[in-house]
Amino acid sequence: MIDFSGYTYAENLRKMLEQVDDSLDKRQGSLIQTAVAPGAWYIEGMALDMAKIQAAAYVETATGQDLDYYVAAQGLTRIAATAAVRQGIFNAQVPAGSVFKTINGEDSVLFTSGAYIGSEGGSLLYEMTCQTAGTIGNSYSGQIIPVTPVAGLTSAAIGQIITEGTDTETDESLRARFNEAVGHTACGGNIAQYRQAILAIPGVGGVQVYPANLYEGGGTLLCSIISDSYGAPSSALVQTVQNIICPPEEGESLPSENGYGVAPIGARCTISGATALTVNIAGTITIRSASQSGNPYEDEIRDSIDEYIKSVAKAWGNPVVGRVVSYPVVVYLSRVIYAILSVPEVVSVASLIINGSAADLTLTETSALQQVPVLGEVNFNVQYA
């Protein structure tokens, strides 16, 4: 790639003035300097444009719409944000299309009523779809107020999630799916086909595929997933993926091998969700602090550790290189220490333990149990330099 970083105004001006005889006045404000300076600015602008064009030409550097254009050649599109569907709890009948508002200040969103679900404990339950697509519709639970008048209504609340809302796919995720599609040919129900099909479903952040010899024998396989927030998926997401990949027969509960979904005829694919394993960190740290009281950098340290734990979770579905179905997931003690020391005010780390042990934490990844790391408590004995 061409390095355009050296085409700055100052560098362009310097090189242009070098071509002028030293016997002439080239000082700032001189006629010659004033004449060539606009050209130096123009060249810098062109260099910036050329750098953007060059970045857009490679999948590893393209972003936003440029990346969308690039991956379209492989038949891929960015996964759009989806709206959360929640359970609405009311004490009166609610007409379809009625609008309600959450009462959480600046983060409030509108929900629209849909199909009647049933009754429970004297309350009537309805599907409620968030009008704002994305994860914002997942977090609020509690009382809601009607925007549309509803006769006889005195109690209204948002309950459990039916379908999680998901945010628009990130550049990082889209780029990873592109590399997966280019690097592995999907055909005939091979591992690549299941991975690519499942990773394209909104809300999925990773997948592990366990073929027949590691699961329940001939004609079976297990695909375990995590959410796009790199934690345990909801039961609703697992069911959504199941219905797309290998749905059951009408009126049955077990996945069918008759090819109603992505899975080919003869393959019974079971979708499961990984179990979150809480990762608790403790130890002694020495920090450089003028306050000499508490841990003023607690949030920065936790955020740094969490970033590392999430990087482990993001690679959760990546198999080992080679013809072995294995998904090693390890939280390394040394990498946690490095994450802590990356906070400039931390001088040293001692006696660090992960889940009570001063050793690397190896998670269980088998067809019987798949674990994904999620940061839990972070407790440090603080000393001062």
N, C-alpha and C positions, 0 to 999 in steps of 0.2 A: 504493500500500500504506500501511496505517496504521503509524505509528511508535510502538511501545509502549515504547521504551527509556526514556522519561521517567517511566514509572510506577513509580519506585523507592519503597522504604519512606520514605526521607528526604523525597523530593519530595511524596509523598502526604501525609505527616504535616504538612509545611509548609503545603500548601494547605488542609488541614482546619483547622489552627489559625488560619489567616488569617480563617476564617469566625467565629471566636470573638471577642467584644468584648475589646479590649485592657485593659479595666478588670479583667478576671478573670485569675487566676494561670494562665499557660500554660507555665510553666517545666518543664524535665525533672523528672519525679517528682511533679508536681502532679496533683491529682485529674482535671482535664480532659485533660491529656496522657496520663495512664495509661488513661483511658477510650477515647480515640480511637486510640491506638497499635495495638491489635490489628486495627482496621479498615484501617489503613495497610498492615500486613503482608498482610492478606487481599487487598487490591486489587493489591498487587504480584504475588502468586501468580496471581491471575486474569489479569493482564496477560501474564505469562510463558506461561500456557496459551493465551491468545488469539494470541500471537506464533507459537507452535508450530502452531496450527490454520491460521493465515494462511500460514505457510511451506509447509505440506503441500498447500495449494490451488494451488500454482504449480510447474510442472515444473522451473524454474530453481532453486528453493529447497527442494523436497521431497527428503528423503533416506531411505535404508533402505526399510522396508516402506511408508512413505507414498509413495515414488517408485514402488515396485512397483504399488501400487493405481492410481496416476495413469496409468502407461503401459499398464496392462491395458486401458484404454479403446481403445487403438490396436491391441490384439491382441498386444502385446509382453510378454515375460516375461524376467526376469533370467537370464542364462546361468549355470547352476550349475557348481560346481567339478567337474573330472573327474580320475580317477585315472591316474597314469602306468602305462604298460605297458612293461616292460623285458625284456631278454633275459637269462635265467638260464643260467649255464654250470656244468655238473655232470659228475662222473666216474662217475655211476651213475644208473639210472632213478629218476625222482622222480614219485610218484603225484600226480595232480591234487588240489589242495586242501591240499598241504603248505605249512606256514608257515615263513618264514625272516625273520631280523632283521638289519638293517644294524648295523655296529659303529662308529658315529660319535657316541657319547655321547648328549647330550640331544636331538640331532636325529635319532636312530635311528627307523626306521619298519619296519613289517612288510610283507612281500610274500607273496602266495599264488601257488603254481604253477598253471599252466593247461595249454594245449595244447602238445604236443610239436612243435618246429619242425624239428629235424633234428640232424645231427652235424657237427662241424667240428674237425679236428685231434685226433681221439680223444675229444673232449668232447661231451656231449649238451646240446642247447639247448632251453629251454622258455620259454614266455611267463610272465612274472611280473607280477602286478598289485598295485600298492601299495594297502594297506588304508586309507591316508589320502589323501583326494582333495586335489588341489592341486599346485603346482609343487614341493612338498617332495620328491616322489618322483622328480624329474628329476636331482637334483644328485649323489647318491652313486653311486660306482662302486668296485668292489673286493670283498673277501671278505664273505660273509654266513654267519651261523650258523643251523643248523636249530633251530626250536622244536618242530617235529614230527619225531620220529625217522624216519630214512630208511635202510634196510638197505644197507650197503656204501658209503655216502657218506663220502668223505674230503676232497672239494674242492668248494666252492660259491662262486660269485661272481655279482655283478650286472654285466651288460655294457651294450651300447648301448641307446638309447631306441628302442622300437618306436612307441609313441604318447606324446606329451608330456602330462604332467598339466597342468591349467590351474586357476587360482584362480577363485573366484566373481567374476562381473563386477562392476566398480566402479560406483558411482553416476555417475561422470563418463562412463564408456563407455555405460551404459544411457541416460543423458540424451542423449548424442550420437546414439545410434541412434533414439531417439524423435524428435528434431528432424529427422533424416534422413528418417524415415518420413512425418512430417507435411509437411515442406517439398517432398518429391519423390514424385510418384505413380508407383508401381511397376506396370508393365503391359507386356505384349507383348514382353518381352525387351529393354526399354530399359535404359539405364545404371543408373537407380535400382533396377530389379529385381535386377540382378546385385549391386550394392553392398549392398542390404539383406539379400539372401539369404546373401551371403558373410560379412558382418559379424556375422550371427547364429550363425555356427559357432564353437564353443568353440576358443579358441587364436588366433583371428585378431584382429589389432589395427588393420589398415588394408588398403585395397584400391585399386588403380588399374585402370581399365577402358579398354582400347584397342580400338576397333571395327575393322571390316574394312579401312577405308581406311588405317589405321595399322598393320595387321598383315599378314595373308596373303591379303587380297582377300575377295571375296564369300562370305558364309556363315561367316566365321571371326571370332574375337575372342580377345583375351588379357586375362586378369585376373591381376594380380600382387599378392601378399599379403605382409604382414609379420606377425610374431608379436605376441601381446598384451603382450609385454615390449618391443615396439617395436624389434626387431632382425630379422635374417634368420630366416625360418621353417625348421623342420626339414623334411627330405624327407618324413617321415611326415605332417606337417601338410599339406603341399602335396598329397600323394596323397589324404588324407582329403577335402580340399576338392574335388579333381578328381572323386572318386567321387560326391560329393553334387551338384555342379553339372552335370557333363557326363562321365559314366563311359564307358569304352570298351565295344565289343562284347565278348561272351564270347570269351576267348582272344586278343583283340587288345590293342594297347598304346596306340593313338591314340584320342583322345576321339571318340565317335560323335555324328553329327548327327541321330540318330533320336529324340531327346527322352526319353532314359531318366532324366535328372535334372531339375534346375531349368531348364536351358537349353531353350528351345522347339525343336520339330522344325525342322530345317534349319539350326540354328546349331551350329557346332563350336567350343566354348569350351575354350581351353587355360589351365590354371592354372600359374603359375610363382611363384617366390619372389624377393623382392628380394635384392640382394647387399649385404652390410654394407661400408660404406666407413669405415675407421678415421680418426678425426679427431684429429690430434696437435696440441697447443698448446704454444707456447714463447714466451718473451719475458723482460722484466725487470720486476719489481715492487718497489715500495717499501712496506715494512710498518712499522707502529708496534709495536715489540716491546721489552720490557725485557730479554729474554734475549740479544739481539744474536748469535744463533747459529742457523743453519739456517732452516727455515721452519715455525714452530710451528702455522701455520694452513693447512698443506698440504691436509689432509683437507677443511676447510671450503671452500677455494677449489675443489678438484676437484669436490666435491658441487654447488657452485653452478653450475659450468660444465656438469656432467652434467645438471643439471635443465634448463638451456637447450637442450642438445642433444636431450634427450628430448622437449621441447616441439616442436622441429622435426620429430622423428620421428613424434610423435602427429598432426601435420598432414600427414604424408607423402601420404596418400590423398585430400586435399582438392583438387579441381580448381579452376582459376581460374574466377571468376564470368563467365558468358557462354557462348555456344554454340561454345566451342573446347575440344577435349580436350587439356588441358595440365596438368601437375602440377609446378609450379616448387617446388624444394626447395633452399633456400639457408641456409648457416650464415654469419650476418653477423658480420663482425669487430667492429663496434661493440657488438653484443649480447653477444659474448663478453667484451669489455672491461667492459661494464655488469655482467655476472654476477660478474666478479672483484671489481669495486669495491663490489659489494653486501655483501662481507665487510667489516665495520666496520673491521678492523685494517689493511686495505689502503689506502695513501695514494694511490698512483699506479701506472699501467701504461704501459710503453713498449716499443717494438720488438716488438709482438705479431705472431706469424706463425701461420697455420693451414696445416698440411701444407707448410711451407716457403715460404709466400707471404704477403705483407702485404696480402692482399685477401680479399674475401668468397669463400667456397667454394661454388660452384654444382655441385650433384650432377647426374648424368646420369639423366634420366627419359624413356626412349623404350621402344617395344615391344621393342627389342633388348636393352636393359639398364636396370634400375631399381636405384637405389642408395638405401640408408637409412643415415643417419649414426650412428656408434657411437663414443663417446669412447675414445681410445687413451691415449697418453702425454701427461702434463702436466709440462713442465719449465720452471722459472723461475730466472733469475739474481736472487737476493734481495739487496735493499739495505735499509737501515734509516733511518728518519726520526729 
